[in-house]
Amino acid sequence: MKDLPNRQSIRLRNYDYSSEGAYFVTICTQNREMLFGDIVNGIMVLNDIGKIVEFVWESLPQHYKVELGPFQIMPNHIHMIIMIVGAGFSRPITLGNIIAYFKYQSTKQINTNIMGSENPTPTDIKYPKAFQRNYFEHVIRNEKDFDKISWYIENNPQMWDEDENNITG
């Protein structure tokens, strides 16, 4: 049996990801598949799958002690700023827990709503892995950093032609 390579962590060593703070996160679709809609004249136009992802994003504060910052769905990836607030009041919830929930719920609802079944069979599931396994994160350390990243997120559709995730152009 062939040995699998060790996965390198992209997280900061010794950083407590349950700490209150703001985090910039980018999540890509599996194989950079264009799942969420299209950029039309510099504006992201969501399809039904993109609308499901947006709904799950907006529901996060109902499940976690978080505040939602700027958020942008692109055809094959998502940018977000998420702020963990009220850390330490109950069992610690990490950024990883929140992102895992977001990805799981999005994928589950995509399959349920697209397939039209509460319990789709494995052969019915069109998007078993809507998202790549990992995600990019950056701890936002100050207001200048927050403002710069917010501008990037909000203006990302206008920069689609130059985006490294744009595999069509």
N, C-alpha and C positions, 0 to 999 in steps of 0.2 A: 504494500500500500504506500502510495506516495505521500511524503510529508507535506502538509499545507504550510504556506508561509505565515509567519507571525504577523498579525495585523498591528500596524503602528497607530497609536492613539493620536488624534489631532487635538485633544483637549489640553488645557493648561495643567501642568503638573501642580499638585497640591492646591488647586483652586476649588473652593466649595461652590459647586453649581446649584446649590439650594439657597445661596445668598441672595438677599434683596439686591436688585440691580437691573440694568437694561442689557439686553443681549440682541445682537444682530444675527439672524439665522437665514441661511439659504438652503433650500431643499430642492433637489432635482428629481425629475421623474426617472423611472427605470429606463435605462438606455436612451435618455434624453428624448423620449417619445413626446411628440406634440399633442398633449392630452387636453389642455385647458381652454383652448380657444385660439384666436389669431390677433395679430397686431394689424390694425387698419388705420392708416394715416396717423401713426404715432399713438394710437389709443388701443388698449387691450380690450377686446370684445370677448367676453366669457361665453363658453358653450355650457351645456348642462353640467358637465363634469366640473368645470371651473366654478360654477355657481354652488355646487355641493361643497367644494373645498372652501370657498368663501364663507358659507354657512357654518362649517365646522370651526373655522377660525373665529368667527364672531361669537360662537358658543363657549369658547375656552374659559371666560371669566365665570361661567356658571359651574365649572368643575374645579377650577384652581384659583388661588389667590394671585391673579395676574391682572395687569393692565395691558391693553393692546395699543401698540404704537403704529407707525406707518406700515402698510402691508401692500404688496403688489404681486398679483398672480401674473406670470408670464406664460407663453405657450408651453414651456417645458420645465419651468422652475418657479419657485416662490421665494420672495424676499419678505422678511418681517422683522420688526423690533417688538420684542416681548419683554415686559417688565415684571419681575417677580416681586410681589409686595407682601408684607405680613409674614415673612419667613420666620420660622421658629415657633409659631403659635400652635401648630399641630405636628404630626409627623412630617419630617422634611420632604418636600417634593423638589426634585432637581429639574433643571432645564431638560435633561434627557428624558425624564418621565413625561414631561409636557409634550415634547416633540414626538415621542413614541405614541402617546395617546392621539395627538393630532393626525399622525400618519395612519394609525390603525383605524380611527373613526372615519377619516376621509375615504380610505380604501373600502371599508365595510359599506359605507353609505353609497359610494359609487357603484359597487357591485349590486347592492340591494335595489337602488333606484334605476340603474341602467338595465338590469336583468328583470326587474319587476317582481322579485320574489324575496320574501323575508329570509328564506333559507336556501339560497342558490346551491345547487350541487357543484362539485368541483369542475364538471364539464361546462357548467353555465357561467362560471366566473371568468369574465373577460380581462379583468385587471387584478390578478392575484397579488401583484406587487406594483402598485402605481408609482411608488417612490423608490429611489436608491436606498441602500441600507444605511448609509451614513448621511451626514449633513455638515455644512460649514457653519461655524459659530465664531463670533467675536464678542468679547466682553467690552461693552461701551463704558469708557472710563471717565468721560467728562462731557459737558454740554457741547463743546466744539465738535467732538467726535459724533455725538448724537445728531447734531444739525447736518453735518457732512453726509452721514449715512442716510438720514431722512431724505435729503435732497436726491441722493442716488436712487433710493427706492422709488420715490415719487416720479422721477424723470426717466426711469428705466425703459418704459415703452418707446419713448422718443429715440432711444439709443439702440434699439433692437438690431438694426443693420450691422452695428459694430460689436454686438454682444458675443462673447466667447461661447455662450450656450446656444446661439443661433446656428444650428447645424444645416439650415436650408440655404443660407446665403453666404 
